[in-house]
Structure formats: C-alpha cells, structure tokens
Amino acid sequence: MPTIQHSNTHSCIVMHIVGRVQGVGFRFFTYQKAKSLNLSGYVKNLDNGDVEIVACGKINQVEALIEWIKQGGPASANITHYSVKQIQLHEHYTSFNVKY
C-alpha cells in the first residue's frame, strides 16, 4: 500500500480507478465504504470509463479506503489498475458524495 505523507492526522488523496468500474455499483459501494470510514470527498464516473475518488479524513481511515481498493473494492467490480496521489484541496468537503 502506498504510504501517505502528512503533516498532521488528516490527509486528502485522489484515486484513479481503471477496469470494469462503471455500471456495476462501484460508486454506490465506494460511497458506503467512505461513509463508514467517516471520510469526506466524492466518487465520480469519468467519461473514459474510469472512476475518480477524492477522499479526505484521518490518515488511518484514508489508508483503509486505499486498502479496500487494493483488495478489489466491491465484488461486482474488476479493478485492473489504480493510482493514488496525495493532494492539497482548494475546497473543503464536509461529507462524502456521489458526483454525477
């Protein structure tokens, strides 16, 4: 699992997910997982068939979401590749949402 650098106990990441991740409930299950981890941010489908996740929260909770993706995410999905990048947000998310 990638190690996330942080200056305190919180971190924000952007994940890019590739594979069979649209039309299989990926956003719904990711939303549920992120909410259960008390993360803020969003999940959205991209025009090219991939999915983007922005997740912010306590470092251990962000890492738990990364681990869930690494293990394959929802059973209905088939993740072939993912990338994780730590980001500095210019806007503040107060909840986790599905973007359309």
C-alpha positions as CSV (number, residue, x, y, z in Angstrom):
1,M,0.0,0.0,0.0
2,P,1.3,3.5,-0.8
3,T,2.5,5.4,2.3
4,I,0.8,8.7,2.6
5,Q,2.9,11.6,3.9
6,H,1.0,14.0,6.2
7,S,1.8,16.9,8.4
8,N,-0.9,16.0,11.0
9,T,-3.5,13.3,11.4
10,H,-5.5,14.2,8.3
11,S,-4.8,13.6,4.6
12,C,-6.5,14.1,1.2
13,I,-5.9,11.8,-1.8
14,V,-7.2,11.4,-5.3
15,M,-7.5,7.9,-6.7
16,H,-7.9,7.0,-10.3
17,I,-9.5,3.6,-10.8
18,V,-9.3,1.6,-14.0
19,G,-11.2,-1.6,-15.0
20,R,-14.8,-2.7,-15.0
21,V,-15.9,0.0,-12.6
22,Q,-18.9,1.6,-14.3
23,G,-22.3,0.1,-14.4
24,V,-21.5,-2.3,-11.5
25,G,-22.5,-0.2,-8.5
26,F,-18.9,0.9,-7.9
27,R,-19.8,4.5,-6.9
28,F,-22.6,3.3,-4.5
29,F,-20.3,0.8,-2.7
30,T,-17.5,3.3,-2.6
31,Y,-19.9,5.9,-1.1
32,Q,-21.0,3.4,1.6
33,K,-17.4,2.4,2.4
34,A,-16.2,6.1,2.6
35,K,-19.2,7.0,4.8
36,S,-18.4,4.1,7.1
37,L,-14.8,5.4,7.4
38,N,-16.1,9.0,8.1
39,L,-14.3,10.3,5.0
40,S,-15.3,13.4,3.1
41,G,-14.9,14.0,-0.7
42,Y,-16.5,12.3,-3.7
43,V,-16.6,9.5,-6.2
44,K,-17.5,10.1,-9.8
45,N,-17.5,8.3,-13.2
46,L,-15.2,9.7,-15.8
47,D,-16.0,10.0,-19.5
48,N,-13.4,7.4,-20.4
49,G,-15.0,4.6,-18.3
50,D,-12.7,5.1,-15.2
51,V,-13.7,6.3,-11.8
52,E,-12.2,9.1,-9.7
53,I,-12.2,9.2,-5.9
54,V,-11.3,12.2,-3.7
55,A,-11.1,11.2,-0.1
56,C,-10.2,13.3,3.0
57,G,-10.0,12.3,6.6
58,K,-7.9,10.8,9.3
59,I,-4.9,9.1,7.8
60,N,-5.8,5.6,9.0
61,Q,-9.2,5.9,7.5
62,V,-7.9,7.1,4.2
63,E,-5.4,4.2,4.2
64,A,-8.3,1.8,4.9
65,L,-10.1,3.1,1.8
66,I,-6.9,2.6,-0.3
67,E,-6.5,-0.9,1.1
68,W,-10.2,-1.7,0.2
69,I,-9.5,-0.6,-3.4
70,K,-6.2,-2.6,-3.4
71,Q,-8.2,-5.7,-2.4
72,G,-10.6,-5.2,-5.3
73,G,-13.3,-2.9,-3.9
74,P,-16.9,-4.0,-4.5
75,A,-17.3,-7.7,-5.5
76,S,-19.1,-6.6,-8.7
77,A,-16.1,-4.6,-9.9
78,N,-12.9,-5.7,-11.6
79,I,-10.1,-3.2,-10.9
80,T,-7.2,-3.7,-13.3
81,H,-5.2,-0.6,-12.1
82,Y,-5.4,2.2,-9.6
83,S,-3.2,5.2,-8.7
84,V,-3.1,7.2,-5.5
85,K,-1.8,10.7,-5.2
86,Q,-1.8,13.0,-2.1
87,I,-3.4,16.4,-2.8
88,Q,-3.9,19.7,-1.3
89,L,-7.5,20.7,-1.6
90,H,-8.6,24.2,-2.5
91,E,-12.1,23.5,-1.3
92,H,-13.3,21.8,1.9
93,Y,-15.6,18.8,1.8
94,T,-17.9,18.3,4.7
95,S,-19.4,15.0,3.6
96,F,-18.8,12.2,1.0
97,N,-20.9,12.4,-2.1
98,V,-21.5,10.7,-5.5
99,K,-20.9,13.3,-8.2
100,Y,-22.8,13.0,-11.5
